[in-house]
């Protein structure tokens, strides 16, 4: 039996050390086999970079999670690991040989169905949003699958500049870990801690100029785990509230808080999808209308753009926590209204002159080459 006070530090440290030790070997293998993410007109990196960092994140997380979670006491753990392995393999295959999009979606839906149907990770209520409370089983299963697949792909979509997807994943995993541990949900606390440790190790190699990218194997893995933690955070928070044991880190608007934790991928993806549909294009059309693209186009470096969005993310989490008495609906409207205002102002600013942008890009390429 693990001492609970040592579980979280042990999970973080073990996943960090494992991931950190795996990455140099993965970089070496990628160089030997020429497994790179090559730059093009949409991508914001200037040179070919290994894109198999997700292998290290997945491996470091999984080993640590299996070591410190209480597997025999939780029927959900085995389906989660099975789904995680499937999603990781889909991402790894796509990193090496690109998959047709519909095949990726079929695989993601199948993996998600494992944790929803067998593991019973489900959204069981809308908690008063739109006047709806409890959901019947069929609606619950369908809504949960859609939500998880959306978040998985939202994390994948924001993985466009150095640090961003990893940093957002680290902030979210750390936030959920604190709450799960405080209320005694040890397995999910270990999940968050192991993920945070693995991502933190990866970020040390993803700092500009990046030595490695996480690739789809990393973003899909992180997306699945964060979606599961977000749903369980909402569901278990209701259990805490009903028990009357909500003193301390009390959350009375858990859906709004879960969205605040994941506001960057959720808002940016919804915004991009909506704009593409309004323009008569597929929501998955490849373009440069994401928030991180705009920040870089305005002259920010990858690091500065990522830290602007990290600050935005943390501000939302803190604000929702202190304003939770307003209720879920008011907070959700406020979150998306502020996000819309922020992006409207951002896209209203004139871009830097092309000559400056070209000079900046050439300088960045020179640094990366050096």
N, C-alpha and C positions, 0 to 999 in steps of 0.2 A: 504494500500500500504506500503510495507516494505521500510525502509531507506536502500539503497543499501550498505552504508558504514558499517552497522551493521549486514548485512545478513550473511556474511562469518564467522565472529567470533561467531555469534549466532549458526550457523549450526555446526561448529566445537565443540563448548562447549556443546551444547545440545546432540549431538550424543556421545561425549566422556562420559558425565555424565550418560546417559542412559545405554550405553554399559557397563561401569564400574560397575554400580549398578546391572545389570542383571547377570553378570558372577558368583558371589559367589553363587547365588541361583541355577544356572545351574550346577555348580560343585557339589553342595549338592545333587541335583536330580540325577545326573549321578552316584554318589557314592551309593545312595540308590538303584537305579535300575541296578547298575553294567553295565553302558554303557561306556565301556572303549575301547581305542585303545591299543591292547595288543602287546608287542614286539615280533618280530620274527627275522629270520636270515637277512632279508633285511632292517628292520627298525632300526633306530639309537638311539631310546630311550630305557632306561634300565628297565622301570617299566610301569605297566598299568596306562594309563592317560585318563581322560575324553576327549572326542573328539567332544563336542557339542558347541564349542565356536562360530561357525557360527550362531547359533540362536541369540546370543547377538549382533554380528556384523550386521546381517540382521535387527533385531528389532531396534537397535539404529539408524542405517542408515535410515531406512524407515520412522520412526517417525519424525526424524529431516528433512528429505527431503520433506515430505509432509507438514510440518509446514512452511518451508521457501521458497519453490519453488513457482513460479507463475503458478499454474496449469491451470487456465482458459485461459492463453495466449499461451499455447503450446500444440498442438495436439499430440506431441510425448510422453508426459509424461505418459499418461494412458497406452499406449501399453508397455512402458518401465517397469512400475510397474507390469503389468500383467506378462510379461516375467520374471521379477525378482522373483516374487512369485513362478512361475513354476520351475525355475532353483533351487531356494532355497529348495523347497519341494523335488525335485529329490535328491539333495545333502543330505538333512536330512534323507530321506528314506535310502539312501546308508550308512549313518553313523550308523544307527541302525540295519538294515538288508541289507547286501550287495546286490546290484542290478546286474543283468547280464549286461555286458558292452554295448551290442547292445541296450538294453532298455534305458540306460543312454543317448546314442547318439541320439536315436529317440526323447527323451524328450528335449534334448538340441537343436536339429534341429528345433523342433516345436516351442520352446520358441524363438529362434533366428528369425524364420520366422515371428513371431508376430511383432517384432520391425523393421524388414526389410521391410515387405510388408505393414503392417498397419501403423507403425510409420515412415516409409520412412527414416530410418537411413541407408544410403547406401554409398558405394565407387563408385563415379560416373566417376572417371578418374584415370589413372595411372600417370598423370602429366609428361608425356614424358618418363617414364621408358620403356625401350625396344622399344622406338619409338611409344608408344601407348598413346593417350590422352583420349578422351571421350569414355565411354563404353555404349553399348546399354542396355536397361532395363534388359533383361534376363541375360546377362553376369554380370551386376552390382549386381543383386540380388544374383546370384549364388556365385560370388566372395565374397560378403559381408557375406553371411551365412558361407562359409568355413572359412573366416578370424575370425569371432566371435567365432565359435565352436573351432577353433584351439587355440585361446588365452584363452578361458575358461579352456580348458584341459591343456594348458601349465602352467597356474597358479596352477592347481591341482597337476601337476607333480613335481613342485619345492617345494611343501609343504612337505619336507622330514626332515628338521631340525628346531630346535627352531628359531623363529624370521624371517626366510628367506622369506616365502611367504608374511607374514604381512608387513615386512620391505620394500620389493619391491613394494607391493601395496601402502604403505604409500608414498614412494618417487614418484611413478607415479601419484597418486591422487593429491598430493601437487603440482607437476609440472603443471599438466593440470589445476588445480584450478587457479593458478597465471595467466596463459595465458587467460583463459575464463573470469575471472573477469576483467582483464586489458582491454579487448575489449568489455565488456558489455554483454557477453553471460551468463546472471545471472543464469538461470536454471542449466546449466552444471557446472558453478562455485559452486553452492550450492551442486550439486551432488558430485563433487570432495571433497568439504570441509566436507560434512557429512560423506563420506566414510573415509577420512583421520582421522577424529575425532574418529570414531568407531574403526578403526584399531589401532590407538594409545592407546586407552583404553585396547584393547585386548592384545597388546604387553606387557603391564604391568603384565599380568598373564602368558605370553608365554615365559618369560625370564627364562633361565635355572637355576634350574631345573623347567621345565614347569609345571604349575598347570592345564593347559587345552590346547588342540589343537583346531584349527578352524574346522577341519574335512572338508568333501566335501561340506557341507552346507555353510561354509565360503569361501573356495577357489573358488567354482563355482560362488557364489555371487560376489566376488571381481573380478573374471575373466570376467564376463559379463559386469559389470560396467566399468572396465578399457578398454575393447574392444570397448564399445560404445563411451567412451570419446576419445579414440585414433582416431576412424573414424571421429567423429565430429570435433576434433581438425584439422585433415587434410582438411576436407571439408570446415569448417568455416574459416580456414586460407586463403583459396583461395578467399573467399568472401572479407576478409579484404584486401588482396593484390589488388584485382580488384577495390576496393573502393578508393585506394590510401591512406588509413588511417593506414599505417603499421609502423609508427614511434614508437619508444620505443622498445617493445619486438617483433621485426620483425623476422619472420621465413620465409625464402625463400626456404627452403627444408623441408617441413612439413612431407612427408613420411619418410625421413631419421631420422628426429627428433622423430617421433612417435615410430619408431623401436628402437632408442637409449633409449627412456624412458622405453621400455619394453624389452630391450636387454637380460636380464637374462633369463626370461621364454622362449622367442622366440628362442634365439640361442641354449640354452641347450636342448630344445625339438627337434628342427630340427636336432641337432647333434646326439642325442640319437636315434631318428627315423632312420636317415640315417645309422648309425652303425649297428642297428639291421637288417635293410633290407639287407645290404651288407653281413651280416652273415647268411642270409637265415631265419631270425626269423620274427615274427610279430612285427610291430613297437610298439605295446603295451605290448610286452613281459616284465615281471617284472625282473629287474636285478639291478646292482649297478654300472652303468656306468655314472651316472649324476655327474656334477661338484661338487655339495655339498658332495656327497659320497666320492669323491676323496680327497677333502680338509680334511674331518674328518679322512679318512684312513691315511693321512699324519701326523696326530697327533694334528690337530687343534680342539679346542672345538667347540660346536655348535655356540656359540656367536662369536668366532674369525672367523670361516668360513663364517658366515652370514655377518659380517662386511667387510670382504675381498670382497665379492660379492656386497655389498652396495657401497663400494668405486669404484669398477669397473663400476657399474651402473651410479653413479654420474659423473665419469670421462668421460664416453661416452656422457652423456647429455651436459656437458660443452664443450667438444671437438667439437661435431657436431654444437653446437650453434655458436662457433667462427670460424668454418671452413665451414659454410653453403654456402659460395660463390663457393665452389667446385662443387656443384650440387648434386642432389639426387643419380644418378648412381655411381659417384665416392665415395660418402660418404657411400653408402650401401656396395660397394665392400670393402672399408676400414674397416667398422664395422665388417663384417664377416671374413675378413682376420686377423684382430687383435684378434678377438674372437678365431679363429682357432689356431693362434700362441700361445695364452695364454693357451688354453687347451692342445695343443701339449706339451708345456713345463711342464705343470702341471702333465700330465700323463707320462712324461719321468722321473720324479723324483722317486727314489726308495721309496717304502713304508717303514714305520718303522717296525722294527722287531716285529714278532707276540707276543713275550713275553712282550714287552713294550706296545703294543696295548692292550693286555689282562689285564695288570696291570692298564692301563688308564681306561679301561671299568669297571673293578671292583671298582676302586676308584670312578668313576662317579656314579655307582649304589649305592655305600655306601652313597654318599652325598645325592642322591635323596631319599634314604630310610630314612636317618636322617631328 
